[in-house]
Amino acid sequence: MPKLLVKPNGTHGRVTHVTPESAGWTYVGFDLHRMKPGEIAAAETGRREVCLVFVSGRGSTTADGESFGILGERMSPFDGAPHALYVPAGSNWSVTAETELELAVCSAPGGSGYKAKAIPPGTHPKLTRGKGSNVRHVHNIMPEDDNAAHSLLVVEVITPNGNTSSYPSHKHDRDDLPNESLLEETYYHRLNPPQGFAFQRVYTDDRSLDEAMAVEDGDVTLVPKGYHPCATIHGYDLYYLNVMAGPKRVWKFHNAAEHEWLLK
């Protein structure tokens, strides 16, 4: 099995490149570009659909032959909701950086009948989940109820310092609807201030997979199956960008039985 912790490759250009082949799975892809003003990132989507997330900075965008102008507003992923752009299969996209730009390219198998679409901040309401030291703040970008994509699910989460997240432990690794859906998942992590760190554990009930990782600013973690809680340390807020995809565009998870009491 590939390593579940993916470190960035440098500080400029395409610093992260996760494909279904490199991850050893079927659906999810994730790239991260760190760009300087005037630089261009562009690609054809082929059989895959893409969600471009402006993690920080601004860029001039085109998709599927249409100009979407300058997208991006925040200069930090900890400063409000993101701009994003959906690009369907069988098309292309281009982003020219107007400022220093951190651009996430989230991908999964596409389908027919979808159109390129800008997703501005506020498209979906900000949510707060959990209580006490399990509080986290959620910005949905492409949730399952928007019918805007074939398989992609994309969401951002801010976990305040010292809190847990993706917790109580849950999983989504069985194609067993309506009880549970099968979804691969990536986490792109950022810390504020950036010298901080967090922890993430990926494990199954039988512990055939049980990996605990110290996560630093810019790391990506892979969740091929199993439970995947994370926690940040005192003084450092944790941001993560989740990409999920599977055979059905439904997020239905199963809680670890031993921790369900925390939901009462």
Backbone bond lengths (Angstrom), bond angles and torsions (degrees), N, CA, C in turn:
res aa  C-N    CA-C-N  psi(-1)  N-CA   C-N-CA  omega(-1)  CA-C   N-CA-C  phi
1 M - - - 1.469 - - 1.533 109.70 -
2 P 1.351 118.38 135.30 1.463 120.54 177.44 1.524 111.39 -59.60
3 K 1.333 115.01 155.98 1.456 119.55 175.86 1.519 109.64 -61.09
4 L 1.317 116.56 140.72 1.463 120.95 -177.82 1.515 112.48 -84.49
5 L 1.327 118.64 -16.37 1.459 122.62 178.88 1.517 108.88 -103.51
6 V 1.347 116.25 118.90 1.459 122.83 -178.00 1.522 108.49 -112.31
7 K 1.339 115.80 114.78 1.459 121.46 179.66 1.532 109.74 -86.02
8 P 1.357 117.67 148.59 1.464 118.94 176.09 1.519 111.23 -65.23
9 N 1.320 115.35 147.33 1.461 122.29 178.82 1.527 108.54 -99.93
10 G 1.330 116.67 83.32 1.452 121.20 -178.18 1.518 112.74 91.35
11 T 1.321 115.23 -168.72 1.469 121.85 -175.87 1.524 113.06 -123.35
12 H 1.335 118.04 1.78 1.462 120.68 -175.32 1.515 109.41 -145.16
13 G 1.345 115.45 142.84 1.449 120.67 -177.72 1.518 111.26 86.92
14 R 1.323 116.48 -155.55 1.468 119.90 176.44 1.523 108.17 -79.25
15 V 1.324 114.88 100.86 1.468 119.74 -172.52 1.527 112.37 -92.92
16 T 1.323 117.51 -15.77 1.464 121.84 177.70 1.524 108.63 -135.35
17 H 1.324 116.00 135.04 1.464 120.89 -178.95 1.526 108.07 -143.84
18 V 1.325 115.55 98.75 1.458 121.81 178.05 1.525 108.08 -111.08
19 T 1.315 116.86 122.92 1.456 122.26 177.36 1.530 108.80 -118.08
20 P 1.325 118.37 163.10 1.466 118.66 173.72 1.529 112.26 -54.83
21 E 1.341 116.31 -35.23 1.462 119.96 -179.61 1.528 111.20 -68.57
22 S 1.340 116.94 -45.62 1.464 119.34 -178.09 1.524 111.60 -69.58
23 A 1.345 116.59 -30.34 1.459 120.60 -179.50 1.532 112.28 -84.77
24 G 1.332 117.13 -13.88 1.453 120.45 -179.14 1.513 113.40 74.04
25 W 1.348 115.63 30.83 1.452 118.76 178.50 1.522 111.00 -135.19
26 T 1.336 119.33 -154.58 1.461 121.33 -165.70 1.521 114.67 -120.21
27 Y 1.312 118.78 -31.94 1.463 120.43 -163.44 1.535 115.56 -115.71
28 V 1.306 119.42 -54.69 1.466 122.73 -164.53 1.529 112.29 -85.17
29 G 1.350 114.65 137.02 1.455 122.76 169.01 1.513 109.99 -126.60
30 F 1.334 117.10 150.77 1.464 120.80 -179.58 1.525 109.97 -150.73
31 D 1.341 115.62 124.92 1.462 122.70 173.41 1.522 109.35 -122.21
32 L 1.326 115.92 150.86 1.461 120.98 176.29 1.527 107.90 -132.08
33 H 1.339 115.67 121.43 1.470 122.40 178.12 1.527 109.40 -107.92
34 R 1.324 115.78 132.31 1.465 121.60 171.17 1.523 107.15 -112.82
35 M 1.330 115.70 113.39 1.453 121.95 -167.11 1.523 111.97 -120.69
36 K 1.333 114.77 151.07 1.457 122.32 173.95 1.526 108.96 -100.46
37 P 1.348 118.03 158.28 1.467 119.86 -179.15 1.530 111.87 -52.23
38 G 1.329 115.47 134.10 1.452 121.46 179.58 1.508 114.59 92.29
39 E 1.327 118.41 -15.61 1.458 120.87 179.71 1.525 110.87 -78.36
40 I 1.320 115.59 152.91 1.465 121.83 -174.75 1.522 110.13 -122.06
41 A 1.314 115.42 135.21 1.462 122.57 167.55 1.527 106.47 -116.89
42 A 1.328 117.49 134.77 1.463 120.86 -176.83 1.519 109.29 -155.16
43 A 1.325 116.14 153.84 1.463 120.40 178.77 1.515 110.16 -166.16
44 E 1.326 115.12 160.40 1.458 122.24 167.54 1.520 108.00 -94.45
45 T 1.327 116.62 143.85 1.464 119.81 -175.94 1.526 112.84 -84.59
46 G 1.337 117.36 -25.57 1.465 119.43 -178.34 1.521 111.14 60.86
47 R 1.331 116.15 -127.69 1.467 120.32 -178.62 1.522 112.61 -89.24
48 R 1.329 116.66 5.70 1.466 120.34 -176.43 1.523 110.29 -110.85
49 E 1.316 115.93 153.73 1.459 122.19 171.67 1.517 108.13 -102.72
50 V 1.342 115.51 157.52 1.461 120.90 -171.56 1.524 109.98 -135.91
51 C 1.315 115.88 142.46 1.461 121.78 167.11 1.515 107.20 -119.42
52 L 1.336 116.39 116.98 1.456 122.28 176.30 1.525 108.08 -89.51
53 V 1.314 117.06 121.60 1.460 121.71 179.57 1.523 108.36 -112.32
54 F 1.339 115.74 124.13 1.463 121.47 178.45 1.520 107.50 -85.22
55 V 1.339 115.21 89.41 1.457 120.80 -176.03 1.524 110.02 -62.36
56 S 1.320 116.65 -43.34 1.462 121.30 172.78 1.520 108.05 -157.75
57 G 1.342 116.08 144.76 1.452 120.85 179.53 1.514 113.36 95.00
58 R 1.340 115.04 179.71 1.466 122.13 -175.24 1.519 110.49 -126.95
59 G 1.340 114.74 151.53 1.449 119.99 177.29 1.508 112.11 -152.30
60 S 1.339 115.72 151.52 1.457 122.57 175.92 1.520 108.54 -87.26
61 T 1.326 117.40 129.93 1.457 120.74 -166.36 1.519 113.39 -124.89
62 T 1.344 114.53 144.83 1.454 121.60 166.00 1.525 107.47 -133.18
63 A 1.319 115.92 149.87 1.458 120.98 178.23 1.522 109.02 -154.31
64 D 1.324 115.95 132.97 1.459 121.72 177.62 1.525 111.40 53.74
65 G 1.341 116.27 37.66 1.455 121.94 177.46 1.511 115.50 80.36
66 E 1.327 117.64 5.64 1.467 122.01 -176.93 1.523 110.08 -118.53
67 S 1.341 115.65 139.81 1.463 119.61 175.94 1.526 109.81 -85.41
68 F 1.322 115.36 133.63 1.459 120.68 176.50 1.536 111.49 -111.92
69 G 1.339 115.76 12.71 1.457 120.37 175.72 1.522 111.93 68.79
70 I 1.324 114.71 -156.06 1.463 120.82 -179.18 1.525 109.12 -90.37
71 L 1.328 115.55 122.15 1.453 121.81 176.49 1.526 109.08 -113.36
72 G 1.318 114.65 156.90 1.460 119.98 -177.41 1.515 109.88 104.00
73 E 1.312 115.27 141.60 1.461 121.10 -173.84 1.520 110.88 -144.15
74 R 1.314 115.93 -47.87 1.456 120.13 -176.28 1.537 110.07 -79.75
75 M 1.317 115.29 151.66 1.453 121.11 176.96 1.527 111.65 -102.40
76 S 1.325 116.14 -0.85 1.463 121.84 177.24 1.518 108.42 -146.72
77 P 1.339 118.84 143.20 1.464 119.66 177.36 1.524 112.98 -67.20
78 F 1.329 117.34 -9.78 1.468 121.15 178.65 1.534 111.37 -92.63
79 D 1.328 117.23 5.99 1.461 122.00 -173.41 1.521 111.10 -116.32
80 G 1.338 116.96 67.16 1.460 120.84 173.54 1.517 113.45 92.55
81 A 1.340 114.51 -175.39 1.465 122.13 -176.29 1.527 110.81 -77.91
82 P 1.343 116.93 157.78 1.463 120.57 -175.70 1.519 113.85 -90.80
83 H 1.331 114.98 163.69 1.454 122.32 159.31 1.518 107.89 -91.83
84 A 1.335 116.48 146.16 1.458 121.00 176.64 1.529 108.79 -147.06
85 L 1.323 115.32 165.79 1.460 121.55 -179.50 1.522 108.59 -143.38
86 Y 1.321 116.26 123.88 1.463 121.67 176.36 1.523 109.52 -90.05
87 V 1.339 116.06 134.59 1.460 122.15 179.38 1.529 107.92 -127.32
88 P 1.337 118.55 121.39 1.470 120.07 -175.26 1.525 112.56 -76.38
89 A 1.316 114.69 170.38 1.462 121.36 173.98 1.529 109.95 -63.16
90 G 1.332 115.93 153.70 1.455 121.02 176.22 1.507 114.13 73.66
91 S 1.328 118.14 23.96 1.462 121.32 -179.99 1.530 108.99 -137.64
92 N 1.319 115.96 -161.48 1.458 119.95 -179.91 1.512 109.40 -146.51
93 W 1.327 115.35 167.75 1.461 120.10 179.14 1.525 109.57 -147.38
94 S 1.329 115.15 157.92 1.460 121.47 177.79 1.518 108.62 -149.84
95 V 1.334 116.49 137.45 1.463 122.60 176.31 1.521 108.24 -131.19
96 T 1.329 115.90 124.39 1.462 122.36 174.80 1.517 108.03 -106.79
97 A 1.309 117.03 120.87 1.465 120.91 -176.20 1.525 111.04 -67.58
98 E 1.323 116.02 129.50 1.470 122.40 174.50 1.531 110.47 -93.89
99 T 1.323 116.05 -28.74 1.456 123.83 175.94 1.532 106.44 -132.24
100 E 1.311 117.92 -177.95 1.460 117.52 166.29 1.522 107.39 -57.18
101 L 1.313 116.10 133.55 1.459 120.32 -168.84 1.523 110.55 -135.59
102 E 1.314 114.83 132.84 1.454 121.68 171.71 1.520 106.56 -111.88
103 L 1.323 116.52 111.24 1.452 122.96 -172.57 1.520 109.98 -117.18
104 A 1.329 116.19 121.93 1.461 121.65 176.07 1.525 109.34 -97.11
105 V 1.316 115.98 135.40 1.464 122.04 178.15 1.526 107.36 -116.05
106 C 1.320 115.56 104.45 1.460 123.23 -177.51 1.520 107.82 -99.37
107 S 1.330 118.22 130.56 1.461 118.72 -175.41 1.518 112.48 -140.20
108 A 1.337 114.15 157.33 1.462 122.54 178.85 1.530 107.43 -163.55
109 P 1.324 118.61 167.17 1.464 119.96 178.20 1.527 112.07 -55.99
110 G 1.327 115.56 136.01 1.461 120.82 -177.45 1.512 112.25 -102.31
111 G 1.327 114.58 177.39 1.453 121.89 177.67 1.509 109.88 -141.42
112 S 1.324 117.10 178.89 1.461 121.70 -178.12 1.525 110.69 -89.42
113 G 1.325 115.15 158.18 1.460 120.87 173.67 1.511 115.66 91.10
114 Y 1.334 118.10 8.47 1.466 120.86 -179.80 1.525 109.88 -107.44
115 K 1.327 115.88 152.18 1.462 121.63 -177.84 1.526 110.32 -122.90
116 A 1.332 114.95 152.91 1.465 120.16 175.17 1.526 109.26 -61.03
117 K 1.327 115.67 141.12 1.458 120.05 -173.28 1.516 110.45 -153.63
118 A 1.329 116.62 128.39 1.458 121.03 173.02 1.528 109.41 -75.31
119 I 1.331 115.99 143.69 1.460 122.25 178.97 1.531 107.35 -123.32
120 P 1.334 117.97 88.46 1.467 120.18 -176.26 1.523 111.82 -76.08
121 P 1.339 117.01 164.18 1.470 120.01 175.10 1.524 110.40 -56.61
122 G 1.315 116.00 141.70 1.457 120.47 179.94 1.508 114.36 89.22
123 T 1.334 117.71 -3.09 1.464 119.92 176.86 1.526 110.28 -57.65
124 H 1.320 115.97 -39.55 1.459 122.19 176.43 1.530 108.28 -123.57
125 P 1.331 118.32 143.42 1.463 120.91 -176.10 1.525 112.00 -66.86
126 K 1.324 115.35 146.88 1.462 120.75 172.99 1.527 109.00 -69.35
127 L 1.319 116.17 135.68 1.459 122.20 -179.06 1.524 109.77 -117.24
128 T 1.326 115.73 146.76 1.455 121.04 171.44 1.519 107.87 -117.97
129 R 1.326 115.95 126.55 1.457 120.94 -178.81 1.520 109.99 -117.16
130 G 1.337 115.33 153.73 1.451 121.00 174.51 1.518 112.89 84.29
131 K 1.308 114.87 -177.29 1.456 121.56 178.58 1.522 108.88 -149.15
132 G 1.330 115.77 157.99 1.456 120.84 179.72 1.519 111.52 58.26
133 S 1.321 116.76 -130.39 1.465 121.36 -177.96 1.525 112.54 -82.21
134 N 1.342 116.13 11.99 1.466 120.95 174.59 1.524 111.83 -113.04
135 V 1.332 117.32 15.18 1.468 121.19 178.46 1.527 109.60 -74.11
136 R 1.356 115.69 138.11 1.455 121.65 171.12 1.519 108.20 -148.87
137 H 1.330 116.16 159.18 1.461 122.47 -172.62 1.536 109.23 -116.99
138 V 1.330 115.88 130.41 1.455 122.02 -167.30 1.528 110.78 -117.02
139 H 1.341 115.75 130.39 1.462 122.21 169.44 1.527 107.62 -114.79
140 N 1.318 117.49 102.87 1.457 120.22 174.20 1.519 110.02 -70.83
141 I 1.320 116.57 134.86 1.468 122.11 177.10 1.522 109.51 -107.23
142 M 1.329 116.20 -51.47 1.465 120.96 174.55 1.515 108.33 -133.98
143 P 1.337 118.10 82.83 1.460 121.77 178.55 1.523 111.14 -80.11
144 E 1.333 115.82 168.03 1.466 119.65 -174.30 1.523 113.23 -67.06
145 D 1.335 118.23 -22.78 1.468 119.69 -175.01 1.528 113.48 -89.59
146 D 1.342 118.91 7.56 1.466 118.45 -178.15 1.534 113.14 -94.38
147 N 1.343 117.69 -10.46 1.470 122.18 176.87 1.532 112.77 53.37
148 A 1.344 116.87 29.62 1.454 121.22 -173.33 1.514 113.56 -100.65
149 A 1.333 117.72 0.26 1.452 120.13 -176.16 1.521 109.63 -150.54
150 H 1.332 114.67 166.05 1.459 120.81 -179.98 1.521 111.42 -82.04
151 S 1.341 117.59 -44.08 1.463 119.26 -177.38 1.517 114.87 -142.03
152 L 1.330 119.11 -15.55 1.460 121.37 -175.27 1.527 113.12 -73.29
153 L 1.327 115.32 135.10 1.463 124.08 167.64 1.524 107.14 -125.48
154 V 1.349 116.86 127.47 1.467 120.80 -174.64 1.524 109.24 -136.24
155 V 1.337 116.57 134.53 1.465 121.02 -178.24 1.526 109.58 -152.30
156 E 1.334 116.66 147.95 1.455 123.44 172.13 1.521 109.69 -110.37
157 V 1.329 116.06 146.77 1.461 121.45 178.34 1.530 109.05 -137.58
158 I 1.329 116.06 135.87 1.460 122.84 171.60 1.525 107.73 -110.02
159 T 1.328 116.17 123.68 1.459 121.99 177.68 1.526 108.50 -110.59
160 P 1.345 118.61 114.90 1.460 120.49 -178.44 1.524 112.01 -62.09
161 N 1.319 115.13 155.44 1.464 120.98 -174.50 1.521 111.59 -53.73
162 G 1.326 115.78 138.10 1.456 122.75 178.86 1.514 115.31 81.15
163 N 1.340 118.18 -0.36 1.465 121.11 -175.09 1.528 112.46 -99.64
164 T 1.335 114.34 162.03 1.458 121.65 172.22 1.523 109.88 -98.08
165 S 1.337 115.56 162.42 1.455 121.16 -177.35 1.524 108.66 -153.48
166 S 1.344 115.97 163.50 1.474 120.16 -170.72 1.529 109.00 49.64
167 Y 1.318 113.96 43.08 1.466 121.79 -170.58 1.515 108.58 -149.14
168 P 1.326 121.88 144.87 1.451 127.10 1.43 1.535 112.26 -54.60
169 S 1.321 115.10 149.89 1.460 120.98 -173.85 1.527 111.33 -51.27
170 H 1.323 115.65 130.72 1.462 121.15 176.95 1.520 109.35 -137.50
171 K 1.318 115.51 162.43 1.456 120.73 178.50 1.524 109.97 -140.79
172 H 1.313 115.49 163.09 1.471 122.14 175.86 1.534 106.77 -149.46
173 D 1.332 115.69 74.02 1.466 119.90 -174.97 1.527 113.45 -128.11
174 R 1.357 117.49 15.73 1.464 121.25 176.77 1.520 109.30 -127.03
175 D 1.323 116.52 132.89 1.465 121.66 175.01 1.525 107.28 -83.61
176 D 1.346 114.24 81.57 1.466 120.96 -171.33 1.530 109.82 -141.26
177 L 1.334 115.58 50.75 1.459 119.37 178.95 1.529 109.88 -68.21
178 P 1.331 117.74 145.74 1.471 128.20 8.90 1.526 114.88 -87.30
179 N 1.321 118.73 8.72 1.459 120.42 -175.94 1.526 112.83 -81.71
180 E 1.332 116.68 -40.46 1.465 120.57 -174.36 1.522 108.60 -158.86
181 S 1.348 116.02 143.90 1.457 120.34 176.10 1.524 110.29 -109.62
182 L 1.324 115.05 156.38 1.462 121.14 178.60 1.522 108.04 -96.17
183 L 1.322 116.73 113.60 1.455 122.21 -179.25 1.525 110.05 -138.02
184 E 1.328 116.26 122.30 1.454 120.75 166.68 1.528 108.23 -74.16
185 E 1.336 117.05 157.45 1.462 118.48 -175.65 1.526 111.54 -151.74
186 T 1.331 115.51 139.94 1.465 121.70 168.66 1.522 109.37 -115.75
187 Y 1.320 115.02 149.50 1.466 123.58 172.53 1.522 107.69 -118.78
188 Y 1.333 116.69 124.41 1.465 120.74 169.98 1.515 107.25 -104.39
189 H 1.333 116.97 117.78 1.464 122.45 -170.69 1.532 112.14 -103.60
190 R 1.330 114.76 138.57 1.462 122.14 169.00 1.527 108.46 -132.45
191 L 1.316 116.32 148.10 1.463 122.57 179.52 1.514 110.49 -119.64
192 N 1.325 116.10 146.98 1.463 122.00 177.18 1.528 109.42 -133.80
193 P 1.366 117.70 114.47 1.462 129.32 -4.40 1.535 111.45 -65.13
194 P 1.347 116.82 159.79 1.472 120.03 -168.22 1.520 115.25 -70.14
195 Q 1.328 118.70 -15.15 1.469 119.17 -179.73 1.524 112.75 -80.17
196 G 1.348 116.59 0.71 1.463 120.23 -179.63 1.512 112.60 -76.06
197 F 1.324 114.80 -176.87 1.457 120.21 175.63 1.523 108.78 -152.06
198 A 1.324 114.54 165.95 1.461 122.06 178.64 1.525 107.14 -140.04
199 F 1.319 115.67 178.42 1.454 121.03 179.10 1.523 109.47 -127.89
200 Q 1.312 115.61 145.55 1.463 120.66 173.10 1.527 108.57 -140.55
201 R 1.329 114.87 137.32 1.462 121.58 177.57 1.517 108.59 -118.31
202 V 1.325 117.84 132.93 1.459 123.88 175.16 1.520 106.94 -119.41
203 Y 1.350 117.07 119.35 1.460 119.36 -173.59 1.522 110.86 -153.06
204 T 1.321 115.22 155.81 1.459 121.99 177.54 1.524 109.82 -109.95
205 D 1.313 115.83 166.77 1.467 119.73 -179.13 1.528 111.96 -58.12
206 D 1.325 116.64 -39.87 1.473 119.52 -177.87 1.521 112.39 -87.45
207 R 1.335 117.30 0.94 1.474 124.32 178.76 1.528 112.42 62.56
208 S 1.344 117.68 18.54 1.457 118.89 172.30 1.531 110.08 -65.05
209 L 1.320 116.71 -25.56 1.460 123.29 167.45 1.519 106.86 -121.42
210 D 1.305 117.07 123.15 1.465 121.41 179.24 1.523 107.67 -156.78
211 E 1.335 115.72 93.06 1.461 121.13 -175.73 1.526 109.53 -126.93
212 A 1.318 116.31 124.82 1.466 122.82 175.84 1.521 108.46 -107.41
213 M 1.330 116.38 132.47 1.462 121.58 -173.48 1.523 111.01 -127.20
214 A 1.325 116.19 138.24 1.454 121.83 166.62 1.524 107.27 -86.94
215 V 1.332 116.56 118.57 1.458 122.58 -172.05 1.522 109.33 -104.40
216 E 1.334 116.02 128.55 1.460 121.69 178.71 1.524 110.13 -112.55
217 D 1.324 115.71 171.26 1.460 122.96 -176.77 1.532 110.67 -57.95
218 G 1.336 116.47 122.87 1.455 121.45 178.75 1.506 115.63 95.13
219 D 1.328 117.88 -3.57 1.465 121.07 179.93 1.526 111.34 -76.26
220 V 1.328 114.98 153.92 1.462 122.53 171.58 1.524 108.00 -118.78
221 T 1.327 116.45 136.65 1.450 120.89 173.19 1.519 109.42 -115.00
222 L 1.339 114.77 145.37 1.459 122.30 179.81 1.515 109.55 -105.25
223 V 1.339 115.97 136.28 1.463 121.03 176.31 1.527 107.71 -122.50
224 P 1.335 117.28 88.65 1.458 119.70 179.29 1.521 112.98 -74.95
225 K 1.338 115.94 -27.77 1.457 122.05 178.80 1.521 107.64 -168.44
226 G 1.326 115.89 169.59 1.454 120.56 172.54 1.521 114.80 85.94
227 Y 1.327 114.03 -178.30 1.461 123.61 179.16 1.523 108.86 -79.04
228 H 1.348 117.16 154.86 1.465 118.65 -171.30 1.529 113.10 -152.25
229 P 1.339 118.85 52.54 1.468 120.47 179.63 1.532 111.48 -69.63
230 C 1.336 115.28 156.36 1.460 119.90 174.19 1.526 109.52 -139.18
231 A 1.323 115.58 162.46 1.463 121.80 -178.19 1.509 108.75 -149.46
232 T 1.316 115.93 139.51 1.458 120.46 175.96 1.522 109.62 -108.13
233 I 1.324 115.58 158.81 1.459 120.48 -174.31 1.536 110.42 -92.65
234 H 1.312 115.58 164.48 1.459 122.08 179.31 1.533 110.67 -55.45
235 G 1.341 115.22 132.92 1.456 120.76 175.91 1.510 115.28 94.43
236 Y 1.344 117.38 -8.56 1.464 120.48 -174.94 1.523 110.34 -132.40
237 D 1.349 115.89 115.81 1.458 121.04 173.94 1.523 109.43 -76.69
238 L 1.320 115.74 147.10 1.464 122.62 -179.35 1.520 109.99 -114.50
239 Y 1.327 115.59 127.91 1.471 123.05 170.48 1.519 107.63 -108.02
240 Y 1.332 116.51 139.31 1.461 117.79 165.94 1.521 110.69 -142.37
241 L 1.327 113.17 146.63 1.458 123.36 176.24 1.514 107.08 -109.19
242 N 1.337 116.15 118.35 1.465 122.17 -179.86 1.522 110.93 -98.90
243 V 1.315 114.99 136.11 1.467 122.22 169.21 1.515 107.12 -120.86
244 M 1.320 117.11 126.91 1.459 122.07 179.08 1.531 109.90 -130.26
245 A 1.317 115.57 146.45 1.467 121.08 173.59 1.516 108.63 -163.17
246 G 1.329 114.26 153.44 1.460 121.46 178.94 1.512 109.64 -164.87
247 P 1.319 117.77 -164.12 1.467 120.25 -177.44 1.517 113.81 -67.86
248 K 1.328 117.29 -23.27 1.469 121.03 176.87 1.523 108.43 -133.64
249 R 1.329 116.61 142.43 1.473 121.25 -176.67 1.535 109.57 -85.73
250 V 1.328 114.25 67.98 1.465 122.13 -178.71 1.523 107.83 -139.23
251 W 1.336 116.23 132.20 1.464 121.70 176.23 1.524 108.13 -103.94
252 K 1.331 115.26 98.57 1.458 121.40 178.95 1.517 106.73 -130.60
253 F 1.344 115.47 111.79 1.460 118.79 -171.82 1.523 112.00 -110.55
254 H 1.322 114.22 163.46 1.461 122.91 179.65 1.525 108.03 -117.15
255 N 1.328 117.25 125.92 1.459 121.79 178.96 1.520 111.16 -81.19
256 A 1.326 115.96 144.08 1.462 120.68 173.03 1.522 108.25 -63.65
257 A 1.321 116.55 124.11 1.470 120.83 -172.83 1.521 112.57 -57.72
258 E 1.334 117.17 -37.79 1.468 119.66 -175.13 1.520 113.32 -70.24
259 H 1.342 116.94 -14.81 1.469 119.93 -178.73 1.535 112.97 -110.73
260 E 1.321 117.94 0.37 1.463 119.66 -175.82 1.520 112.56 -64.25
261 W 1.299 118.24 -23.25 1.459 120.41 179.29 1.523 112.09 -59.11
262 L 1.321 116.39 -23.97 1.464 120.54 179.91 1.529 112.51 -68.23
263 L 1.317 117.14 -16.63 1.469 121.04 -178.83 1.516 112.17 -87.95
264 K 1.321 117.70 -6.23 1.466 120.50 -175.94 1.510 110.76 -85.28
